[in-house]
Amino acid sequence: MSNTSTQRPADEVHNPDEVVTRALVQYVDLPLGAGRFALITLDNGHDHTKPNTFGPGGLTSLDAALDQVEQENVVGVGITGKPFIFCVGADLTGVPKITSREQALQIGRLGHQVFRRLGEFKVPTFAFVNGAALGGGLEVALHCTYRTVSSGVTALALPECFLGLVPGWGGTYLLPNLIGADAAVTVIIENPLNQNKMINGRTAYELGIADAIFEPADFLERSLYWAAEVLTDKTTVQRRAVDRGEAWDNALARGKAIADQKLHGAAPAPYRALDLIKLARTASRDEAFAAEDEALADLVMSEELRAGLYSFELVQKRAKRPVGAPDKSLARPVTKVGIVGAGLMASQLALLFARRLEVPVVMTDLDSERIDKGIAYVHGELDKLVAKGRLSQDKANRYKANVTGSLDKSAFADAEFVIEAVFEEMKVKQAVFAEVEAVVSAECVLATNTSSLSVTEMASKLEHPERVVGFHFFNPVAVLPLLEVVKAEKTDDPTLATAFAVGKQLKKSCVLVKDRPAFVVNRILTRFLSEIVKCVDEGTPFEVADSSVEPLGLPMSPFVLLQLVGPGVALHVAEYMHAQFPDRFHVSENMRKVVELGKPGIWAWDEKGRPYLDPEVAAVVQQGDSPSTAEQVRERALAALAEEIRIMLEEGVVAEPQDIDLCMILGAGWPFHLGGITPYLDRTGISEKVNGKRFLPKGVASLPA
């Protein structure tokens, strides 16, 4: 394709804040006498902590580099990235500056215009994927004639549907036509909707995304030699045939089933991506790229994308700089950790502390049997990591040696950080802390993993209440990244700073929370479930109530969540919250009956995995005669959330609505397209209806006014 710079719309979509990724050209003589080769390196001038991206400036730079190479006598063109980074896609910082659909359309066209030159160049083109390749970064590689990948690449993906976009610079056309529709659905739909799952270089090669794979140490050298072999016909690239018949239809059906299961139609992006994959089976390149442009323009101007980018900003930036955290210089070193308890949660904590802090960890419990069981759990999990190749045997042995047990809390004497994970009862926790305080130093941090109880009350009888802090993890500990760091009335800054420092070492995202009942996530979820269960008690069928919030696209329905938490735990928290706020938190007698039955939840499951109301539950529940529709249940639940969040902000539970949203995304798995929760309440008008105002200004997590 010839240069079309006169048609280039880059100036109209210019982003003054763009960190421009420059396309730097050098010429090399290939081995085997293959000839002169142009090598383009993408480099934004920063180290790997600021990855290469494509904004208007970066696209223009690549376009200019191709102009230059086009004038030269070369046998091929290669494109690679700076150390550890190929390119992580479009520069999304410019999206909030796009205020019209026409601007969005132009940026889509610009990407296609530049990238497709690599697929239509006068000589073969090669992508040497040396590091992370996401979104537009992977798409620029797909446009090339051939691709190599480093075995050291750990992040390769088309994550657009996770944010609310589609792979709109060629991805939905090129990928299915390269590796088949089913594998493309996995990369474009399934992986993004499974917590933005990435694939590695080896998997990319096995899928057929890359034609060759080489080790990181001499990756570029080997890639250039391989290119020379291809250009001199000394090696032949074999690609599997793509089934364009029934397999394509089956792949689309599978993709829709995944999207429906995850989102219930609540976000448009995956469905637009499936439409584009369907089109890719028969469309010409021009037709497919034009359709991608239109889809991008629609989605860039959608509320879901703006909420998704807001979520991304929270997770990538706010989570790494917790608002209100004390100066990190106040943090004390932690060289040994004590854990009170050896149950499942305590054992998960022991494993986490041992792996991340790499210090001795000692667990205590009431008897040797419990301690042995806890240590066995840690050893078993480490063995699983070794078997999966994620941990060396040597490291596993060292971690095992660091995790010990004791019946005597004097084992904590030289620990700088002790966390309790015992039964959720105030008197039990107070007694535990009194025992621990008697044996530890005056500066040892005492942390509680309580999910709802007052940290202030827990510390009230201690000689040094200032060194007590809430350290609330979410289950499963190894998976969910949120850590609510709770400041009690007397918690001092060194204790708080140490807690944040330890949380960072544990690779958790910490949010500072005021000591109020149930803190953030559990308070919001309890109020949410409380209102839905209340509707059931009034007469709404379980099935109607459970499906009522499907339009939000939550990770699981209310009663499936109840089953995961456990009715006993949920009832206990509901009773506690009702005691604190009787006018807002409902305690269900029907749920009490479910607990008394010993049932794990209200649903039973048939042989195909479909839920139905457990007959024993149906026999004992007593409902009123005022049923609600699904829409009414949803409106009541969302209105309750809007009220509760307003009250929490008034109480100063967190600094801003952004912290509420961050907690819901990281601690409850609420989807990016919601923006957590407050943007959804704003854009549906519920915030103003309930509270008289929005939580966030127009333009934050939403389209500009």
WOKA-V414415 format. One record per backbone hydrogen bond with DSSP energy under -1.0 kcal/mol. NH is the residue of the N-H (numbers start at 1). CO is the residue of the C=O. E is the energy in kcal/mol with one decimal. If there is no record, write none. Layout:
nh:NH co:CO e:E
nh:NH co:CO e:E
This chain:
nh:7 co:4 e:-2.0
nh:8 co:5 e:-1.1
nh:18 co:15 e:-1.9
nh:22 co:43 e:-1.9
nh:24 co:41 e:-2.6
nh:26 co:39 e:-2.0
nh:28 co:37 e:-2.7
nh:30 co:35 e:-2.7
nh:34 co:31 e:-1.7
nh:37 co:28 e:-3.0
nh:38 co:76 e:-2.3
nh:39 co:26 e:-3.2
nh:40 co:78 e:-3.3
nh:41 co:24 e:-2.8
nh:42 co:80 e:-2.7
nh:43 co:22 e:-2.1
nh:50 co:47 e:-1.9
nh:54 co:89 e:-2.7
nh:59 co:55 e:-2.7
nh:60 co:56 e:-2.2
nh:61 co:57 e:-2.0
nh:62 co:58 e:-2.2
nh:63 co:59 e:-2.4
nh:64 co:60 e:-2.4
nh:65 co:61 e:-2.1
nh:66 co:62 e:-2.2
nh:67 co:63 e:-2.0
nh:68 co:64 e:-2.2
nh:69 co:65 e:-2.5
nh:70 co:66 e:-2.2
nh:71 co:68 e:-1.1
nh:72 co:69 e:-1.8
nh:74 co:72 e:-1.1
nh:75 co:36 e:-3.2
nh:77 co:124 e:-1.9
nh:78 co:38 e:-3.1
nh:79 co:126 e:-2.2
nh:80 co:40 e:-2.6
nh:85 co:82 e:-1.8
nh:86 co:132 e:-1.6
nh:87 co:132 e:-1.8
nh:88 co:52 e:-2.6
nh:91 co:54 e:-2.2
nh:92 co:90 e:-1.2
nh:94 co:91 e:-1.2
nh:95 co:92 e:-1.4
nh:97 co:94 e:-1.1
nh:98 co:95 e:-2.1
nh:104 co:100 e:-1.8
nh:105 co:101 e:-2.6
nh:106 co:102 e:-2.0
nh:107 co:103 e:-1.9
nh:108 co:104 e:-1.7
nh:109 co:105 e:-2.3
nh:110 co:106 e:-2.5
nh:111 co:107 e:-1.9
nh:112 co:108 e:-2.0
nh:113 co:109 e:-2.8
nh:114 co:110 e:-2.2
nh:115 co:111 e:-2.6
nh:116 co:112 e:-2.5
nh:117 co:114 e:-1.0
nh:118 co:115 e:-1.7
nh:126 co:77 e:-2.9
nh:127 co:146 e:-2.3
nh:128 co:79 e:-2.9
nh:129 co:148 e:-2.7
nh:130 co:128 e:-1.3
nh:132 co:84 e:-1.8
nh:133 co:155 e:-2.2
nh:134 co:87 e:-1.8
nh:135 co:157 e:-1.8
nh:137 co:134 e:-2.8
nh:139 co:135 e:-2.3
nh:140 co:136 e:-2.3
nh:141 co:137 e:-1.0
nh:142 co:138 e:-2.1
nh:143 co:139 e:-1.6
nh:144 co:141 e:-1.0
nh:146 co:125 e:-2.0
nh:148 co:127 e:-2.7
nh:149 co:212 e:-1.9
nh:150 co:129 e:-2.2
nh:151 co:214 e:-2.6
nh:153 co:150 e:-1.6
nh:156 co:199 e:-1.6
nh:157 co:133 e:-1.8
nh:162 co:159 e:-1.5
nh:163 co:160 e:-1.1
nh:164 co:160 e:-1.7
nh:165 co:160 e:-2.6
nh:168 co:166 e:-1.8
nh:172 co:167 e:-1.4
nh:174 co:170 e:-3.1
nh:175 co:171 e:-1.6
nh:177 co:173 e:-1.1
nh:178 co:175 e:-1.1
nh:179 co:175 e:-2.9
nh:180 co:176 e:-1.6
nh:184 co:180 e:-1.8
nh:185 co:181 e:-2.5
nh:186 co:182 e:-1.7
nh:187 co:183 e:-1.9
nh:188 co:184 e:-3.1
nh:189 co:185 e:-2.4
nh:190 co:185 e:-2.3
nh:191 co:186 e:-3.1
nh:193 co:189 e:-1.9
nh:194 co:191 e:-1.2
nh:196 co:192 e:-1.8
nh:197 co:191 e:-2.5
nh:199 co:156 e:-2.1
nh:201 co:153 e:-2.6
nh:204 co:200 e:-2.4
nh:205 co:201 e:-2.1
nh:206 co:202 e:-2.3
nh:207 co:203 e:-2.4
nh:209 co:204 e:-2.1
nh:210 co:204 e:-1.2
nh:211 co:147 e:-2.8
nh:214 co:149 e:-1.9
nh:219 co:216 e:-1.4
nh:222 co:218 e:-2.8
nh:223 co:219 e:-2.7
nh:224 co:220 e:-2.5
nh:225 co:221 e:-2.0
nh:226 co:222 e:-2.6
nh:227 co:223 e:-2.5
nh:228 co:224 e:-2.1
nh:229 co:225 e:-2.1
nh:230 co:226 e:-2.4
nh:231 co:227 e:-2.7
nh:232 co:228 e:-1.5
nh:233 co:230 e:-1.5
nh:234 co:229 e:-2.8
nh:235 co:229 e:-1.2
nh:249 co:245 e:-1.3
nh:250 co:246 e:-2.7
nh:251 co:247 e:-2.1
nh:252 co:248 e:-2.0
nh:253 co:249 e:-2.2
nh:254 co:250 e:-2.5
nh:255 co:251 e:-2.5
nh:256 co:252 e:-2.3
nh:257 co:253 e:-2.2
nh:258 co:254 e:-2.2
nh:259 co:255 e:-2.4
nh:260 co:256 e:-2.9
nh:261 co:257 e:-2.3
nh:262 co:258 e:-2.3
nh:263 co:259 e:-3.0
nh:264 co:260 e:-1.3
nh:266 co:263 e:-1.9
nh:272 co:268 e:-2.1
nh:273 co:269 e:-2.5
nh:274 co:270 e:-2.0
nh:275 co:271 e:-1.9
nh:276 co:272 e:-2.0
nh:277 co:273 e:-2.2
nh:278 co:274 e:-2.4
nh:279 co:275 e:-2.1
nh:280 co:276 e:-1.9
nh:281 co:278 e:-1.0
nh:282 co:279 e:-1.3
nh:283 co:279 e:-2.4
nh:288 co:284 e:-2.7
nh:289 co:285 e:-2.7
nh:290 co:286 e:-2.2
nh:291 co:287 e:-2.0
nh:292 co:288 e:-2.2
nh:293 co:289 e:-2.2
nh:294 co:290 e:-2.0
nh:295 co:291 e:-2.3
nh:296 co:292 e:-2.9
nh:297 co:293 e:-2.4
nh:298 co:294 e:-2.2
nh:299 co:295 e:-2.6
nh:300 co:296 e:-3.1
nh:301 co:297 e:-1.2
nh:302 co:299 e:-1.8
nh:306 co:302 e:-1.6
nh:307 co:303 e:-2.4
nh:308 co:304 e:-2.5
nh:309 co:305 e:-2.9
nh:310 co:306 e:-1.8
nh:311 co:307 e:-2.4
nh:312 co:308 e:-2.4
nh:313 co:309 e:-2.4
nh:314 co:310 e:-2.2
nh:315 co:311 e:-2.5
nh:316 co:312 e:-2.6
nh:317 co:313 e:-2.3
nh:318 co:313 e:-1.2
nh:319 co:314 e:-2.6
nh:325 co:322 e:-1.3
nh:330 co:327 e:-2.1
nh:331 co:328 e:-1.5
nh:337 co:360 e:-2.5
nh:338 co:417 e:-2.5
nh:339 co:362 e:-2.7
nh:340 co:419 e:-2.4
nh:341 co:364 e:-2.8
nh:347 co:343 e:-2.8
nh:348 co:344 e:-2.4
nh:349 co:345 e:-2.2
nh:350 co:346 e:-2.4
nh:351 co:347 e:-2.2
nh:352 co:348 e:-2.2
nh:353 co:349 e:-3.0
nh:354 co:350 e:-2.4
nh:355 co:351 e:-2.2
nh:356 co:352 e:-2.6
nh:357 co:353 e:-2.1
nh:361 co:402 e:-3.0
nh:362 co:337 e:-2.2
nh:363 co:404 e:-2.6
nh:364 co:339 e:-2.1
nh:371 co:367 e:-1.7
nh:372 co:368 e:-3.1
nh:373 co:369 e:-2.0
nh:374 co:370 e:-2.3
nh:375 co:371 e:-2.6
nh:376 co:372 e:-2.4
nh:377 co:373 e:-1.9
nh:378 co:374 e:-1.9
nh:379 co:375 e:-2.6
nh:380 co:376 e:-2.7
nh:381 co:377 e:-2.4
nh:382 co:378 e:-2.2
nh:383 co:379 e:-2.3
nh:384 co:380 e:-1.8
nh:385 co:381 e:-1.8
nh:386 co:382 e:-2.0
nh:387 co:383 e:-2.5
nh:388 co:384 e:-1.7
nh:389 co:386 e:-1.5
nh:390 co:385 e:-2.4
nh:396 co:392 e:-2.3
nh:397 co:393 e:-2.4
nh:398 co:394 e:-1.9
nh:399 co:395 e:-2.6
nh:400 co:396 e:-2.5
nh:401 co:397 e:-2.1
nh:402 co:398 e:-1.4
nh:404 co:361 e:-2.5
nh:406 co:363 e:-2.3
nh:411 co:408 e:-1.8
nh:412 co:409 e:-2.2
nh:413 co:410 e:-1.8
nh:415 co:412 e:-2.4
nh:416 co:336 e:-1.6
nh:417 co:336 e:-1.1
nh:418 co:445 e:-2.8
nh:419 co:338 e:-2.7
nh:420 co:447 e:-2.3
nh:421 co:340 e:-2.5
nh:425 co:423 e:-2.5
nh:429 co:425 e:-2.2
nh:430 co:426 e:-2.7
nh:431 co:427 e:-2.1
nh:432 co:428 e:-2.1
nh:433 co:429 e:-2.4
nh:434 co:430 e:-2.1
nh:435 co:431 e:-2.0
nh:436 co:432 e:-2.3
nh:437 co:433 e:-2.9
nh:438 co:434 e:-1.2
nh:439 co:436 e:-1.8
nh:440 co:436 e:-1.5
nh:444 co:441 e:-1.2
nh:445 co:416 e:-2.5
nh:446 co:467 e:-3.0
nh:447 co:418 e:-3.3
nh:448 co:469 e:-1.9
nh:449 co:420 e:-1.7
nh:458 co:454 e:-1.7
nh:459 co:455 e:-1.7
nh:462 co:459 e:-1.9
nh:467 co:464 e:-1.5
nh:468 co:465 e:-1.5
nh:469 co:446 e:-2.1
nh:470 co:486 e:-2.5
nh:471 co:448 e:-3.5
nh:472 co:484 e:-2.5
nh:479 co:476 e:-1.3
nh:480 co:476 e:-2.3
nh:483 co:509 e:-2.1
nh:484 co:472 e:-2.1
nh:485 co:511 e:-2.4
nh:486 co:470 e:-1.7
nh:487 co:513 e:-2.6
nh:492 co:466 e:-2.5
nh:496 co:492 e:-2.3
nh:497 co:493 e:-3.4
nh:498 co:494 e:-2.2
nh:499 co:495 e:-2.3
nh:500 co:496 e:-2.4
nh:501 co:497 e:-2.3
nh:502 co:498 e:-2.7
nh:503 co:499 e:-2.6
nh:504 co:500 e:-2.2
nh:505 co:501 e:-2.1
nh:506 co:502 e:-2.0
nh:507 co:504 e:-1.7
nh:508 co:503 e:-2.5
nh:509 co:481 e:-3.0
nh:511 co:483 e:-2.0
nh:513 co:485 e:-2.9
nh:514 co:653 e:-2.7
nh:515 co:487 e:-1.2
nh:516 co:514 e:-1.9
nh:518 co:452 e:-1.6
nh:519 co:516 e:-2.4
nh:523 co:518 e:-1.1
nh:524 co:520 e:-2.5
nh:525 co:521 e:-2.9
nh:526 co:522 e:-2.2
nh:527 co:523 e:-2.1
nh:528 co:524 e:-2.4
nh:529 co:525 e:-2.9
nh:530 co:526 e:-2.5
nh:531 co:527 e:-1.9
nh:532 co:528 e:-1.5
nh:533 co:529 e:-3.1
nh:534 co:530 e:-2.0
nh:535 co:531 e:-1.5
nh:536 co:532 e:-1.5
nh:537 co:533 e:-2.5
nh:538 co:534 e:-1.6
nh:539 co:536 e:-1.3
nh:540 co:535 e:-2.4
nh:545 co:541 e:-2.4
nh:546 co:542 e:-2.8
nh:547 co:543 e:-1.6
nh:550 co:547 e:-1.7
nh:552 co:549 e:-1.9
nh:553 co:550 e:-2.0
nh:561 co:557 e:-2.5
nh:562 co:558 e:-2.1
nh:563 co:559 e:-1.5
nh:564 co:560 e:-2.0
nh:565 co:561 e:-2.8
nh:566 co:562 e:-2.6
nh:570 co:566 e:-2.5
nh:571 co:567 e:-2.6
nh:572 co:568 e:-2.2
nh:573 co:569 e:-2.4
nh:574 co:570 e:-2.5
nh:575 co:571 e:-2.7
nh:576 co:572 e:-2.1
nh:577 co:573 e:-3.0
nh:578 co:574 e:-2.5
nh:579 co:575 e:-2.0
nh:580 co:576 e:-1.4
nh:581 co:577 e:-3.3
nh:584 co:581 e:-1.8
nh:585 co:581 e:-1.9
nh:592 co:588 e:-1.5
nh:593 co:589 e:-1.7
nh:594 co:590 e:-1.8
nh:595 co:591 e:-2.1
nh:596 co:592 e:-2.4
nh:597 co:593 e:-1.8
nh:598 co:595 e:-1.2
nh:599 co:594 e:-1.8
nh:604 co:612 e:-3.1
nh:606 co:610 e:-2.6
nh:609 co:606 e:-2.1
nh:612 co:604 e:-2.3
nh:614 co:602 e:-2.9
nh:618 co:614 e:-2.7
nh:619 co:615 e:-1.6
nh:620 co:617 e:-1.1
nh:621 co:617 e:-1.9
nh:624 co:537 e:-2.2
nh:626 co:538 e:-3.3
nh:633 co:629 e:-2.5
nh:634 co:630 e:-2.5
nh:635 co:631 e:-2.5
nh:636 co:632 e:-2.3
nh:637 co:633 e:-2.6
nh:638 co:634 e:-2.6
nh:639 co:635 e:-2.3
nh:640 co:636 e:-2.2
nh:641 co:637 e:-1.9
nh:642 co:638 e:-2.5
nh:643 co:639 e:-2.2
nh:644 co:640 e:-2.7
nh:645 co:641 e:-2.8
nh:646 co:642 e:-1.8
nh:647 co:643 e:-2.3
nh:648 co:644 e:-2.5
nh:649 co:645 e:-2.3
nh:650 co:646 e:-2.2
nh:651 co:647 e:-2.2
nh:653 co:648 e:-2.5
nh:659 co:656 e:-1.3
nh:661 co:657 e:-2.3
nh:662 co:658 e:-2.4
nh:663 co:659 e:-2.1
nh:664 co:660 e:-2.0
nh:665 co:661 e:-2.3
nh:666 co:662 e:-2.5
nh:667 co:663 e:-2.6
nh:668 co:664 e:-1.0
nh:670 co:664 e:-2.3
nh:674 co:671 e:-1.2
nh:675 co:672 e:-1.1
nh:676 co:671 e:-1.2
nh:677 co:675 e:-1.0
nh:681 co:677 e:-2.2
nh:682 co:678 e:-2.2
nh:683 co:679 e:-2.8
nh:684 co:680 e:-1.7
nh:685 co:682 e:-1.4
nh:687 co:681 e:-2.1
nh:689 co:685 e:-1.9
nh:690 co:686 e:-2.6
nh:691 co:687 e:-3.1
nh:692 co:688 e:-1.3
nh:700 co:697 e:-2.0
